Amino acid sequence: MTADSTLKILRDFLQERTEIDPAKITPDATLEELGIDSLMQLELLFEFEEKLNISLPDVEERPKTIGDLVSLVEKHIGTLPAGQ
C-alpha cells in the first residue's frame, strides 16, 4: 500500500459522497477548505478501515490536511505485521 493508493481511496470516497472536484484533493489541501467536517472525517477513517481491513486507533489530534490524513493511515499500515 502506497500513499498514492491511500489517496485514491480517499478521492473515490469523496467523489461518491460529495461534489468536491477530485483535482482539488491533494496532500496540501486542508480538510476545512474542502468542507470536510469532523463527521465526514470519521466516515473517511471508517472507509479506510473497511477497504484496508485495518483498525485505526483513536487520534488525539485531528488531521488538518489531506496529507496528514494519508500519513495517519500509512503510519498505521506500516505497523502491521507482515502478511496483513
mmCIF file of the N, C-alpha and C atoms, coordinates in Angstrom:
data_MODEL
# 
_entry.id   MODEL 
# 
loop_
_atom_site.group_PDB 
_atom_site.id 
_atom_site.type_symbol 
_atom_site.label_atom_id 
_atom_site.label_alt_id 
_atom_site.label_comp_id 
_atom_site.label_asym_id 
_atom_site.label_entity_id 
_atom_site.label_seq_id 
_atom_site.pdbx_PDB_ins_code 
_atom_site.Cartn_x 
_atom_site.Cartn_y 
_atom_site.Cartn_z 
_atom_site.occupancy 
_atom_site.B_iso_or_equiv 
_atom_site.pdbx_formal_charge 
_atom_site.auth_seq_id 
_atom_site.auth_comp_id 
_atom_site.auth_asym_id 
_atom_site.auth_atom_id 
_atom_site.pdbx_PDB_model_num 
ATOM 1   N N  . MET A 1 1  ? 0.858   -1.179  0.000  1.00 0.00 ? 1  MET A N  1 
ATOM 2   C CA . MET A 1 1  ? 0.000   0.000   0.000  1.00 0.00 ? 1  MET A CA 1 
ATOM 3   C C  . MET A 1 1  ? 0.900   1.237   0.000  1.00 0.00 ? 1  MET A C  1 
ATOM 4   N N  . THR A 1 2  ? 0.615   2.131   -0.913 1.00 0.00 ? 2  THR A N  1 
ATOM 5   C CA . THR A 1 2  ? 1.404   3.362   -1.016 1.00 0.00 ? 2  THR A CA 1 
ATOM 6   C C  . THR A 1 2  ? 0.532   4.558   -0.691 1.00 0.00 ? 2  THR A C  1 
ATOM 7   N N  . ALA A 1 3  ? 1.185   5.695   -0.493 1.00 0.00 ? 3  ALA A N  1 
ATOM 8   C CA . ALA A 1 3  ? 0.437   6.924   -0.233 1.00 0.00 ? 3  ALA A CA 1 
ATOM 9   C C  . ALA A 1 3  ? -0.482  7.247   -1.407 1.00 0.00 ? 3  ALA A C  1 
ATOM 10  N N  . ASP A 1 4  ? -0.039  6.931   -2.630 1.00 0.00 ? 4  ASP A N  1 
ATOM 11  C CA . ASP A 1 4  ? -0.883  7.188   -3.801 1.00 0.00 ? 4  ASP A CA 1 
ATOM 12  C C  . ASP A 1 4  ? -2.157  6.346   -3.778 1.00 0.00 ? 4  ASP A C  1 
ATOM 13  N N  . SER A 1 5  ? -2.038  5.068   -3.372 1.00 0.00 ? 5  SER A N  1 
ATOM 14  C CA . SER A 1 5  ? -3.242  4.229   -3.332 1.00 0.00 ? 5  SER A CA 1 
ATOM 15  C C  . SER A 1 5  ? -4.159  4.650   -2.186 1.00 0.00 ? 5  SER A C  1 
ATOM 16  N N  . THR A 1 6  ? -3.583  5.104   -1.082 1.00 0.00 ? 6  THR A N  1 
ATOM 17  C CA . THR A 1 6  ? -4.395  5.625   0.022  1.00 0.00 ? 6  THR A CA 1 
ATOM 18  C C  . THR A 1 6  ? -5.120  6.884   -0.430 1.00 0.00 ? 6  THR A C  1 
ATOM 19  N N  . LEU A 1 7  ? -4.423  7.737   -1.160 1.00 0.00 ? 7  LEU A N  1 
ATOM 20  C CA . LEU A 1 7  ? -5.035  8.966   -1.681 1.00 0.00 ? 7  LEU A CA 1 
ATOM 21  C C  . LEU A 1 7  ? -6.153  8.623   -2.672 1.00 0.00 ? 7  LEU A C  1 
ATOM 22  N N  . LYS A 1 8  ? -5.978  7.574   -3.461 1.00 0.00 ? 8  LYS A N  1 
ATOM 23  C CA . LYS A 1 8  ? -7.023  7.164   -4.409 1.00 0.00 ? 8  LYS A CA 1 
ATOM 24  C C  . LYS A 1 8  ? -8.283  6.721   -3.658 1.00 0.00 ? 8  LYS A C  1 
ATOM 25  N N  . ILE A 1 9  ? -8.117  5.945   -2.589 1.00 0.00 ? 9  ILE A N  1 
ATOM 26  C CA . ILE A 1 9  ? -9.277  5.532   -1.788 1.00 0.00 ? 9  ILE A CA 1 
ATOM 27  C C  . ILE A 1 9  ? -10.004 6.773   -1.272 1.00 0.00 ? 9  ILE A C  1 
ATOM 28  N N  . LEU A 1 10 ? -9.237  7.736   -0.801 1.00 0.00 ? 10 LEU A N  1 
ATOM 29  C CA . LEU A 1 10 ? -9.799  8.975   -0.283 1.00 0.00 ? 10 LEU A CA 1 
ATOM 30  C C  . LEU A 1 10 ? -10.549 9.732   -1.371 1.00 0.00 ? 10 LEU A C  1 
ATOM 31  N N  . ARG A 1 11 ? -9.940  9.862   -2.544 1.00 0.00 ? 11 ARG A N  1 
ATOM 32  C CA . ARG A 1 11 ? -10.593 10.567  -3.663 1.00 0.00 ? 11 ARG A CA 1 
ATOM 33  C C  . ARG A 1 11 ? -11.881 9.859   -4.074 1.00 0.00 ? 11 ARG A C  1 
ATOM 34  N N  . ASP A 1 12 ? -11.818 8.530   -4.194 1.00 0.00 ? 12 ASP A N  1 
ATOM 35  C CA . ASP A 1 12 ? -13.010 7.762   -4.594 1.00 0.00 ? 12 ASP A CA 1 
ATOM 36  C C  . ASP A 1 12 ? -14.144 7.952   -3.594 1.00 0.00 ? 12 ASP A C  1 
ATOM 37  N N  . PHE A 1 13 ? -13.809 7.885   -2.299 1.00 0.00 ? 13 PHE A N  1 
ATOM 38  C CA . PHE A 1 13 ? -14.813 8.058   -1.256 1.00 0.00 ? 13 PHE A CA 1 
ATOM 39  C C  . PHE A 1 13 ? -15.470 9.439   -1.372 1.00 0.00 ? 13 PHE A C  1 
ATOM 40  N N  . LEU A 1 14 ? -14.636 10.470  -1.486 1.00 0.00 ? 14 LEU A N  1 
ATOM 41  C CA . LEU A 1 14 ? -15.175 11.836  -1.544 1.00 0.00 ? 14 LEU A CA 1 
ATOM 42  C C  . LEU A 1 14 ? -15.953 12.082  -2.832 1.00 0.00 ? 14 LEU A C  1 
ATOM 43  N N  . GLN A 1 15 ? -15.516 11.488  -3.923 1.00 0.00 ? 15 GLN A N  1 
ATOM 44  C CA . GLN A 1 15 ? -16.226 11.662  -5.186 1.00 0.00 ? 15 GLN A CA 1 
ATOM 45  C C  . GLN A 1 15 ? -17.617 11.033  -5.130 1.00 0.00 ? 15 GLN A C  1 
ATOM 46  N N  . GLU A 1 16 ? -17.736 9.897   -4.429 1.00 0.00 ? 16 GLU A N  1 
ATOM 47  C CA . GLU A 1 16 ? -19.026 9.223   -4.296 1.00 0.00 ? 16 GLU A CA 1 
ATOM 48  C C  . GLU A 1 16 ? -20.000 10.005  -3.412 1.00 0.00 ? 16 GLU A C  1 
ATOM 49  N N  . ARG A 1 17 ? -19.478 10.712  -2.424 1.00 0.00 ? 17 ARG A N  1 
ATOM 50  C CA . ARG A 1 17 ? -20.340 11.316  -1.404 1.00 0.00 ? 17 ARG A CA 1 
ATOM 51  C C  . ARG A 1 17 ? -20.426 12.837  -1.422 1.00 0.00 ? 17 ARG A C  1 
ATOM 52  N N  . THR A 1 18 ? -19.552 13.481  -2.180 1.00 0.00 ? 18 THR A N  1 
ATOM 53  C CA . THR A 1 18 ? -19.553 14.945  -2.198 1.00 0.00 ? 18 THR A CA 1 
ATOM 54  C C  . THR A 1 18 ? -19.426 15.444  -3.629 1.00 0.00 ? 18 THR A C  1 
ATOM 55  N N  . GLU A 1 19 ? -19.440 16.736  -3.771 1.00 0.00 ? 19 GLU A N  1 
ATOM 56  C CA . GLU A 1 19 ? -19.256 17.353  -5.081 1.00 0.00 ? 19 GLU A CA 1 
ATOM 57  C C  . GLU A 1 19 ? -17.869 17.971  -5.192 1.00 0.00 ? 19 GLU A C  1 
ATOM 58  N N  . ILE A 1 20 ? -16.930 17.504  -4.371 1.00 0.00 ? 20 ILE A N  1 
ATOM 59  C CA . ILE A 1 20 ? -15.575 18.041  -4.393 1.00 0.00 ? 20 ILE A CA 1 
ATOM 60  C C  . ILE A 1 20 ? -14.880 17.580  -5.671 1.00 0.00 ? 20 ILE A C  1 
ATOM 61  N N  . ASP A 1 21 ? -14.270 18.514  -6.381 1.00 0.00 ? 21 ASP A N  1 
ATOM 62  C CA . ASP A 1 21 ? -13.505 18.206  -7.578 1.00 0.00 ? 21 ASP A CA 1 
ATOM 63  C C  . ASP A 1 21 ? -12.295 17.362  -7.181 1.00 0.00 ? 21 ASP A C  1 
ATOM 64  N N  . PRO A 1 22 ? -12.161 16.146  -7.734 1.00 0.00 ? 22 PRO A N  1 
ATOM 65  C CA . PRO A 1 22 ? -11.037 15.284  -7.359 1.00 0.00 ? 22 PRO A CA 1 
ATOM 66  C C  . PRO A 1 22 ? -9.666  15.945  -7.544 1.00 0.00 ? 22 PRO A C  1 
ATOM 67  N N  . ALA A 1 23 ? -9.557  16.864  -8.479 1.00 0.00 ? 23 ALA A N  1 
ATOM 68  C CA . ALA A 1 23 ? -8.291  17.560  -8.711 1.00 0.00 ? 23 ALA A CA 1 
ATOM 69  C C  . ALA A 1 23 ? -7.889  18.421  -7.512 1.00 0.00 ? 23 ALA A C  1 
ATOM 70  N N  . LYS A 1 24 ? -8.865  18.804  -6.696 1.00 0.00 ? 24 LYS A N  1 
ATOM 71  C CA . LYS A 1 24 ? -8.586  19.624  -5.507 1.00 0.00 ? 24 LYS A CA 1 
ATOM 72  C C  . LYS A 1 24 ? -8.151  18.784  -4.308 1.00 0.00 ? 24 LYS A C  1 
ATOM 73  N N  . ILE A 1 25 ? -8.290  17.471  -4.406 1.00 0.00 ? 25 ILE A N  1 
ATOM 74  C CA . ILE A 1 25 ? -7.944  16.581  -3.297 1.00 0.00 ? 25 ILE A CA 1 
ATOM 75  C C  . ILE A 1 25 ? -6.463  16.233  -3.418 1.00 0.00 ? 25 ILE A C  1 
ATOM 76  N N  . THR A 1 26 ? -5.648  17.137  -2.902 1.00 0.00 ? 26 THR A N  1 
ATOM 77  C CA . THR A 1 26 ? -4.198  16.989  -2.951 1.00 0.00 ? 26 THR A CA 1 
ATOM 78  C C  . THR A 1 26 ? -3.673  16.917  -1.522 1.00 0.00 ? 26 THR A C  1 
ATOM 79  N N  . PRO A 1 27 ? -2.453  16.429  -1.333 1.00 0.00 ? 27 PRO A N  1 
ATOM 80  C CA . PRO A 1 27 ? -1.901  16.341  0.023  1.00 0.00 ? 27 PRO A CA 1 
ATOM 81  C C  . PRO A 1 27 ? -1.864  17.682  0.757  1.00 0.00 ? 27 PRO A C  1 
ATOM 82  N N  . ASP A 1 28 ? -1.726  18.792  0.027  1.00 0.00 ? 28 ASP A N  1 
ATOM 83  C CA . ASP A 1 28 ? -1.646  20.103  0.668  1.00 0.00 ? 28 ASP A CA 1 
ATOM 84  C C  . ASP A 1 28 ? -3.006  20.724  0.989  1.00 0.00 ? 28 ASP A C  1 
ATOM 85  N N  . ALA A 1 29 ? -4.073  20.181  0.433  1.00 0.00 ? 29 ALA A N  1 
ATOM 86  C CA . ALA A 1 29 ? -5.413  20.740  0.656  1.00 0.00 ? 29 ALA A CA 1 
ATOM 87  C C  . ALA A 1 29 ? -5.841  20.520  2.100  1.00 0.00 ? 29 ALA A C  1 
ATOM 88  N N  . THR A 1 30 ? -6.383  21.572  2.710  1.00 0.00 ? 30 THR A N  1 
ATOM 89  C CA . THR A 1 30 ? -6.869  21.410  4.079  1.00 0.00 ? 30 THR A CA 1 
ATOM 90  C C  . THR A 1 30 ? -8.268  20.803  4.052  1.00 0.00 ? 30 THR A C  1 
ATOM 91  N N  . LEU A 1 31 ? -8.557  20.044  5.087  1.00 0.00 ? 31 LEU A N  1 
ATOM 92  C CA . LEU A 1 31 ? -9.880  19.439  5.192  1.00 0.00 ? 31 LEU A CA 1 
ATOM 93  C C  . LEU A 1 31 ? -10.945 20.521  5.281  1.00 0.00 ? 31 LEU A C  1 
ATOM 94  N N  . GLU A 1 32 ? -10.609 21.606  5.959  1.00 0.00 ? 32 GLU A N  1 
ATOM 95  C CA . GLU A 1 32 ? -11.557 22.711  6.123  1.00 0.00 ? 32 GLU A CA 1 
ATOM 96  C C  . GLU A 1 32 ? -11.915 23.338  4.774  1.00 0.00 ? 32 GLU A C  1 
ATOM 97  N N  . GLU A 1 33 ? -10.917 23.615  3.926  1.00 0.00 ? 33 GLU A N  1 
ATOM 98  C CA . GLU A 1 33 ? -11.206 24.253  2.645  1.00 0.00 ? 33 GLU A CA 1 
ATOM 99  C C  . GLU A 1 33 ? -11.985 23.331  1.713  1.00 0.00 ? 33 GLU A C  1 
ATOM 100 N N  . LEU A 1 34 ? -11.881 22.021  1.929  1.00 0.00 ? 34 LEU A N  1 
ATOM 101 C CA . LEU A 1 34 ? -12.654 21.074  1.132  1.00 0.00 ? 34 LEU A CA 1 
ATOM 102 C C  . LEU A 1 34 ? -14.050 20.844  1.710  1.00 0.00 ? 34 LEU A C  1 
ATOM 103 N N  . GLY A 1 35 ? -14.306 21.416  2.887  1.00 0.00 ? 35 GLY A N  1 
ATOM 104 C CA . GLY A 1 35 ? -15.620 21.261  3.510  1.00 0.00 ? 35 GLY A CA 1 
ATOM 105 C C  . GLY A 1 35 ? -15.789 19.937  4.227  1.00 0.00 ? 35 GLY A C  1 
ATOM 106 N N  . ILE A 1 36 ? -14.681 19.312  4.614  1.00 0.00 ? 36 ILE A N  1 
ATOM 107 C CA . ILE A 1 36 ? -14.733 18.029  5.319  1.00 0.00 ? 36 ILE A CA 1 
ATOM 108 C C  . ILE A 1 36 ? -14.800 18.307  6.816  1.00 0.00 ? 36 ILE A C  1 
ATOM 109 N N  . ASP A 1 37 ? -15.975 18.061  7.393  1.00 0.00 ? 37 ASP A N  1 
ATOM 110 C CA . ASP A 1 37 ? -16.159 18.304  8.827  1.00 0.00 ? 37 ASP A CA 1 
ATOM 111 C C  . ASP A 1 37 ? -15.757 17.072  9.630  1.00 0.00 ? 37 ASP A C  1 
ATOM 112 N N  . SER A 1 38 ? -15.910 17.150  10.938 1.00 0.00 ? 38 SER A N  1 
ATOM 113 C CA . SER A 1 38 ? -15.472 16.046  11.811 1.00 0.00 ? 38 SER A CA 1 
ATOM 114 C C  . SER A 1 38 ? -16.258 14.764  11.538 1.00 0.00 ? 38 SER A C  1 
ATOM 115 N N  . LEU A 1 39 ? -17.531 14.870  11.204 1.00 0.00 ? 39 LEU A N  1 
ATOM 116 C CA . LEU A 1 39 ? -18.326 13.678  10.904 1.00 0.00 ? 39 LEU A CA 1 
ATOM 117 C C  . LEU A 1 39 ? -17.820 13.002  9.626  1.00 0.00 ? 39 LEU A C  1 
ATOM 118 N N  . MET A 1 40 ? -17.568 13.799  8.595  1.00 0.00 ? 40 MET A N  1 
ATOM 119 C CA . MET A 1 40 ? -17.047 13.250  7.337  1.00 0.00 ? 40 MET A CA 1 
ATOM 120 C C  . MET A 1 40 ? -15.667 12.632  7.567  1.00 0.00 ? 40 MET A C  1 
ATOM 121 N N  . GLN A 1 41 ? -14.889 13.250  8.438  1.00 0.00 ? 41 GLN A N  1 
ATOM 122 C CA . GLN A 1 41 ? -13.561 12.724  8.755  1.00 0.00 ? 41 GLN A CA 1 
ATOM 123 C C  . GLN A 1 41 ? -13.669 11.330  9.383  1.00 0.00 ? 41 GLN A C  1 
ATOM 124 N N  . LEU A 1 42 ? -14.622 11.168  10.298 1.00 0.00 ? 42 LEU A N  1 
ATOM 125 C CA . LEU A 1 42 ? -14.857 9.844   10.902 1.00 0.00 ? 42 LEU A CA 1 
ATOM 126 C C  . LEU A 1 42 ? -15.285 8.833   9.845  1.00 0.00 ? 42 LEU A C  1 
ATOM 127 N N  . GLU A 1 43 ? -16.156 9.263   8.944  1.00 0.00 ? 43 GLU A N  1 
ATOM 128 C CA . GLU A 1 43 ? -16.599 8.375   7.875  1.00 0.00 ? 43 GLU A CA 1 
ATOM 129 C C  . GLU A 1 43 ? -15.423 7.954   6.997  1.00 0.00 ? 43 GLU A C  1 
ATOM 130 N N  . LEU A 1 44 ? -14.505 8.882   6.743  1.00 0.00 ? 44 LEU A N  1 
ATOM 131 C CA . LEU A 1 44 ? -13.310 8.560   5.966  1.00 0.00 ? 44 LEU A CA 1 
ATOM 132 C C  . LEU A 1 44 ? -12.456 7.514   6.670  1.00 0.00 ? 44 LEU A C  1 
ATOM 133 N N  . LEU A 1 45 ? -12.270 7.688   7.976  1.00 0.00 ? 45 LEU A N  1 
ATOM 134 C CA . LEU A 1 45 ? -11.475 6.723   8.740  1.00 0.00 ? 45 LEU A CA 1 
ATOM 135 C C  . LEU A 1 45 ? -12.121 5.347   8.722  1.00 0.00 ? 45 LEU A C  1 
ATOM 136 N N  . PHE A 1 46 ? -13.454 5.306   8.838  1.00 0.00 ? 46 PHE A N  1 
ATOM 137 C CA . PHE A 1 46 ? -14.163 4.024   8.760  1.00 0.00 ? 46 PHE A CA 1 
ATOM 138 C C  . PHE A 1 46 ? -13.991 3.401   7.374  1.00 0.00 ? 46 PHE A C  1 
ATOM 139 N N  . GLU A 1 47 ? -14.010 4.232   6.345  1.00 0.00 ? 47 GLU A N  1 
ATOM 140 C CA . GLU A 1 47 ? -13.821 3.747   4.979  1.00 0.00 ? 47 GLU A CA 1 
ATOM 141 C C  . GLU A 1 47 ? -12.438 3.101   4.823  1.00 0.00 ? 47 GLU A C  1 
ATOM 142 N N  . PHE A 1 48 ? -11.417 3.757   5.365  1.00 0.00 ? 48 PHE A N  1 
ATOM 143 C CA . PHE A 1 48 ? -10.069 3.189   5.311  1.00 0.00 ? 48 PHE A CA 1 
ATOM 144 C C  . PHE A 1 48 ? -10.017 1.859   6.059  1.00 0.00 ? 48 PHE A C  1 
ATOM 145 N N  . GLU A 1 49 ? -10.647 1.804   7.215  1.00 0.00 ? 49 GLU A N  1 
ATOM 146 C CA . GLU A 1 49 ? -10.648 0.559   7.993  1.00 0.00 ? 49 GLU A CA 1 
ATOM 147 C C  . GLU A 1 49 ? -11.289 -0.571  7.189  1.00 0.00 ? 49 GLU A C  1 
ATOM 148 N N  . GLU A 1 50 ? -12.400 -0.255  6.536  1.00 0.00 ? 50 GLU A N  1 
ATOM 149 C CA . GLU A 1 50 ? -13.109 -1.280  5.769  1.00 0.00 ? 50 GLU A CA 1 
ATOM 150 C C  . GLU A 1 50 ? -12.324 -1.694  4.525  1.00 0.00 ? 50 GLU A C  1 
ATOM 151 N N  . LYS A 1 51 ? -11.862 -0.728  3.755  1.00 0.00 ? 51 LYS A N  1 
ATOM 152 C CA . LYS A 1 51 ? -11.160 -1.025  2.496  1.00 0.00 ? 51 LYS A CA 1 
ATOM 153 C C  . LYS A 1 51 ? -9.825  -1.724  2.720  1.00 0.00 ? 51 LYS A C  1 
ATOM 154 N N  . LEU A 1 52 ? -9.136  -1.354  3.799  1.00 0.00 ? 52 LEU A N  1 
ATOM 155 C CA . LEU A 1 52 ? -7.796  -1.875  4.041  1.00 0.00 ? 52 LEU A CA 1 
ATOM 156 C C  . LEU A 1 52 ? -7.766  -2.979  5.092  1.00 0.00 ? 52 LEU A C  1 
ATOM 157 N N  . ASN A 1 53 ? -8.936  -3.306  5.637  1.00 0.00 ? 53 ASN A N  1 
ATOM 158 C CA . ASN A 1 53 ? -9.051  -4.347  6.668  1.00 0.00 ? 53 ASN A CA 1 
ATOM 159 C C  . ASN A 1 53 ? -8.088  -4.085  7.827  1.00 0.00 ? 53 ASN A C  1 
ATOM 160 N N  . ILE A 1 54 ? -8.165  -2.866  8.351  1.00 0.00 ? 54 ILE A N  1 
ATOM 161 C CA . ILE A 1 54 ? -7.328  -2.457  9.476  1.00 0.00 ? 54 ILE A CA 1 
ATOM 162 C C  . ILE A 1 54 ? -8.207  -1.831  10.547 1.00 0.00 ? 54 ILE A C  1 
ATOM 163 N N  . SER A 1 55 ? -7.626  -1.589  11.697 1.00 0.00 ? 55 SER A N  1 
ATOM 164 C CA . SER A 1 55 ? -8.310  -0.883  12.769 1.00 0.00 ? 55 SER A CA 1 
ATOM 165 C C  . SER A 1 55 ? -7.436  0.297   13.165 1.00 0.00 ? 55 SER A C  1 
ATOM 166 N N  . LEU A 1 56 ? -7.939  1.491   12.911 1.00 0.00 ? 56 LEU A N  1 
ATOM 167 C CA . LEU A 1 56 ? -7.177  2.692   13.233 1.00 0.00 ? 56 LEU A CA 1 
ATOM 168 C C  . LEU A 1 56 ? -7.457  3.102   14.677 1.00 0.00 ? 56 LEU A C  1 
ATOM 169 N N  . PRO A 1 57 ? -6.418  3.506   15.392 1.00 0.00 ? 57 PRO A N  1 
ATOM 170 C CA . PRO A 1 57 ? -6.615  3.945   16.780 1.00 0.00 ? 57 PRO A CA 1 
ATOM 171 C C  . PRO A 1 57 ? -7.283  5.317   16.818 1.00 0.00 ? 57 PRO A C  1 
ATOM 172 N N  . ASP A 1 58 ? -7.885  5.643   17.950 1.00 0.00 ? 58 ASP A N  1 
ATOM 173 C CA . ASP A 1 58 ? -8.412  6.996   18.130 1.00 0.00 ? 58 ASP A CA 1 
ATOM 174 C C  . ASP A 1 58 ? -7.226  7.950   18.107 1.00 0.00 ? 58 ASP A C  1 
ATOM 175 N N  . VAL A 1 59 ? -7.393  9.059   17.406 1.00 0.00 ? 59 VAL A N  1 
ATOM 176 C CA . VAL A 1 59 ? -6.293  10.024  17.315 1.00 0.00 ? 59 VAL A CA 1 
ATOM 177 C C  . VAL A 1 59 ? -6.570  11.190  18.251 1.00 0.00 ? 59 VAL A C  1 
ATOM 178 N N  . GLU A 1 60 ? -5.509  11.638  18.901 1.00 0.00 ? 60 GLU A N  1 
ATOM 179 C CA . GLU A 1 60 ? -5.659  12.759  19.823 1.00 0.00 ? 60 GLU A CA 1 
ATOM 180 C C  . GLU A 1 60 ? -5.769  14.079  19.071 1.00 0.00 ? 60 GLU A C  1 
ATOM 181 N N  . GLU A 1 61 ? -4.975  14.203  18.008 1.00 0.00 ? 61 GLU A N  1 
ATOM 182 C CA . GLU A 1 61 ? -5.004  15.438  17.223 1.00 0.00 ? 61 GLU A CA 1 
ATOM 183 C C  . GLU A 1 61 ? -5.549  15.124  15.841 1.00 0.00 ? 61 GLU A C  1 
ATOM 184 N N  . ARG A 1 62 ? -6.605  15.816  15.479 1.00 0.00 ? 62 ARG A N  1 
ATOM 185 C CA . ARG A 1 62 ? -7.232  15.555  14.187 1.00 0.00 ? 62 ARG A CA 1 
ATOM 186 C C  . ARG A 1 62 ? -6.349  16.049  13.051 1.00 0.00 ? 62 ARG A C  1 
ATOM 187 N N  . PRO A 1 63 ? -6.320  15.300  11.950 1.00 0.00 ? 63 PRO A N  1 
ATOM 188 C CA . PRO A 1 63 ? -5.562  15.748  10.780 1.00 0.00 ? 63 PRO A CA 1 
ATOM 189 C C  . PRO A 1 63 ? -6.121  17.068  10.269 1.00 0.00 ? 63 PRO A C  1 
ATOM 190 N N  . LYS A 1 64 ? -5.244  17.905  9.738  1.00 0.00 ? 64 LYS A N  1 
ATOM 191 C CA . LYS A 1 64 ? -5.672  19.207  9.221  1.00 0.00 ? 64 LYS A CA 1 
ATOM 192 C C  . LYS A 1 64 ? -5.671  19.242  7.698  1.00 0.00 ? 64 LYS A C  1 
ATOM 193 N N  . THR A 1 65 ? -4.852  18.385  7.074  1.00 0.00 ? 65 THR A N  1 
ATOM 194 C CA . THR A 1 65 ? -4.767  18.352  5.615  1.00 0.00 ? 65 THR A CA 1 
ATOM 195 C C  . THR A 1 65 ? -5.003  16.935  5.109  1.00 0.00 ? 65 THR A C  1 
ATOM 196 N N  . ILE A 1 66 ? -5.210  16.831  3.811  1.00 0.00 ? 66 ILE A N  1 
ATOM 197 C CA . ILE A 1 66 ? -5.329  15.520  3.176  1.00 0.00 ? 66 ILE A CA 1 
ATOM 198 C C  . ILE A 1 66 ? -4.051  14.729  3.414  1.00 0.00 ? 66 ILE A C  1 
ATOM 199 N N  . GLY A 1 67 ? -2.909  15.388  3.305  1.00 0.00 ? 67 GLY A N  1 
ATOM 200 C CA . GLY A 1 67 ? -1.623  14.730  3.541  1.00 0.00 ? 67 GLY A CA 1 
ATOM 201 C C  . GLY A 1 67 ? -1.508  14.179  4.952  1.00 0.00 ? 67 GLY A C  1 
ATOM 202 N N  . ASP A 1 68 ? -2.002  14.947  5.949  1.00 0.00 ? 68 ASP A N  1 
ATOM 203 C CA . ASP A 1 68 ? -1.990  14.474  7.338  1.00 0.00 ? 68 ASP A CA 1 
ATOM 204 C C  . ASP A 1 68 ? -2.832  13.199  7.484  1.00 0.00 ? 68 ASP A C  1 
ATOM 205 N N  . LEU A 1 69 ? -3.979  13.196  6.834  1.00 0.00 ? 69 LEU A N  1 
ATOM 206 C CA . LEU A 1 69 ? -4.884  12.045  6.912  1.00 0.00 ? 69 LEU A CA 1 
ATOM 207 C C  . LEU A 1 69 ? -4.248  10.816  6.258  1.00 0.00 ? 69 LEU A C  1 
ATOM 208 N N  . VAL A 1 70 ? -3.648  11.011  5.088  1.00 0.00 ? 70 VAL A N  1 
ATOM 209 C CA . VAL A 1 70 ? -2.973  9.916   4.394  1.00 0.00 ? 70 VAL A CA 1 
ATOM 210 C C  . VAL A 1 70 ? -1.811  9.393   5.244  1.00 0.00 ? 70 VAL A C  1 
ATOM 211 N N  . SER A 1 71 ? -1.043  10.316  5.839  1.00 0.00 ? 71 SER A N  1 
ATOM 212 C CA . SER A 1 71 ? 0.095   9.921   6.682  1.00 0.00 ? 71 SER A CA 1 
ATOM 213 C C  . SER A 1 71 ? -0.360  9.100   7.882  1.00 0.00 ? 71 SER A C  1 
ATOM 214 N N  . LEU A 1 72 ? -1.479  9.493   8.483  1.00 0.00 ? 72 LEU A N  1 
ATOM 215 C CA . LEU A 1 72 ? -2.022  8.759   9.619  1.00 0.00 ? 72 LEU A CA 1 
ATOM 216 C C  . LEU A 1 72 ? -2.316  7.316   9.225  1.00 0.00 ? 72 LEU A C  1 
ATOM 217 N N  . VAL A 1 73 ? -2.971  7.133   8.098  1.00 0.00 ? 73 VAL A N  1 
ATOM 218 C CA . VAL A 1 73 ? -3.309  5.787   7.634  1.00 0.00 ? 73 VAL A CA 1 
ATOM 219 C C  . VAL A 1 73 ? -2.036  5.025   7.275  1.00 0.00 ? 73 VAL A C  1 
ATOM 220 N N  . GLU A 1 74 ? -1.134  5.661   6.533  1.00 0.00 ? 74 GLU A N  1 
ATOM 221 C CA . GLU A 1 74 ? 0.105   4.997   6.117  1.00 0.00 ? 74 GLU A CA 1 
ATOM 222 C C  . GLU A 1 74 ? 0.968   4.598   7.315  1.00 0.00 ? 74 GLU A C  1 
ATOM 223 N N  . LYS A 1 75 ? 1.017   5.450   8.310  1.00 0.00 ? 75 LYS A N  1 
ATOM 224 C CA . LYS A 1 75 ? 1.798   5.154   9.515  1.00 0.00 ? 75 LYS A CA 1 
ATOM 225 C C  . LYS A 1 75 ? 1.253   3.905   10.189 1.00 0.00 ? 75 LYS A C  1 
ATOM 226 N N  . HIS A 1 76 ? -0.074  3.805   10.263 1.00 0.00 ? 76 HIS A N  1 
ATOM 227 C CA . HIS A 1 76 ? -0.680  2.645   10.910 1.00 0.00 ? 76 HIS A CA 1 
ATOM 228 C C  . HIS A 1 76 ? -0.463  1.377   10.081 1.00 0.00 ? 76 HIS A C  1 
ATOM 229 N N  . ILE A 1 77 ? -0.572  1.499   8.774  1.00 0.00 ? 77 ILE A N  1 
ATOM 230 C CA . ILE A 1 77 ? -0.351  0.337   7.899  1.00 0.00 ? 77 ILE A CA 1 
ATOM 231 C C  . ILE A 1 77 ? 1.082   -0.150  8.068  1.00 0.00 ? 77 ILE A C  1 
ATOM 232 N N  . GLY A 1 78 ? 2.011   0.775   8.243  1.00 0.00 ? 78 GLY A N  1 
ATOM 233 C CA . GLY A 1 78 ? 3.415   0.413   8.407  1.00 0.00 ? 78 GLY A CA 1 
ATOM 234 C C  . GLY A 1 78 ? 3.706   -0.348  9.684  1.00 0.00 ? 78 GLY A C  1 
ATOM 235 N N  . THR A 1 79 ? 2.784   -0.330  10.656 1.00 0.00 ? 79 THR A N  1 
ATOM 236 C CA . THR A 1 79 ? 2.995   -1.045  11.917 1.00 0.00 ? 79 THR A CA 1 
ATOM 237 C C  . THR A 1 79 ? 2.365   -2.431  11.922 1.00 0.00 ? 79 THR A C  1 
ATOM 238 N N  . LEU A 1 80 ? 1.653   -2.777  10.840 1.00 0.00 ? 80 LEU A N  1 
ATOM 239 C CA . LEU A 1 80 ? 1.030   -4.101  10.786 1.00 0.00 ? 80 LEU A CA 1 
ATOM 240 C C  . LEU A 1 80 ? 2.067   -5.182  10.578 1.00 0.00 ? 80 LEU A C  1 
ATOM 241 N N  . PRO A 1 81 ? 1.876   -6.347  11.177 1.00 0.00 ? 81 PRO A N  1 
ATOM 242 C CA . PRO A 1 81 ? 2.795   -7.464  10.932 1.00 0.00 ? 81 PRO A CA 1 
ATOM 243 C C  . PRO A 1 81 ? 2.765   -7.854  9.455  1.00 0.00 ? 81 PRO A C  1 
ATOM 244 N N  . ALA A 1 82 ? 3.844   -8.415  8.967  1.00 0.00 ? 82 ALA A N  1 
ATOM 245 C CA . ALA A 1 82 ? 3.914   -8.842  7.559  1.00 0.00 ? 82 ALA A CA 1 
ATOM 246 C C  . ALA A 1 82 ? 2.775   -9.806  7.260  1.00 0.00 ? 82 ALA A C  1 
ATOM 247 N N  . GLY A 1 83 ? 2.209   -9.633  6.042  1.00 0.00 ? 83 GLY A N  1 
ATOM 248 C CA . GLY A 1 83 ? 1.132   -10.516 5.627  1.00 0.00 ? 83 GLY A CA 1 
ATOM 249 C C  . GLY A 1 83 ? -0.252  -9.994  5.929  1.00 0.00 ? 83 GLY A C  1 
ATOM 250 N N  . GLN A 1 84 ? -0.350  -8.864  6.592  1.00 0.00 ? 84 GLN A N  1 
ATOM 251 C CA . GLN A 1 84 ? -1.684  -8.317  6.883  1.00 0.00 ? 84 GLN A CA 1 
ATOM 252 C C  . GLN A 1 84 ? -1.971  -7.139  6.019  1.00 0.00 ? 84 GLN A C  1 
# 
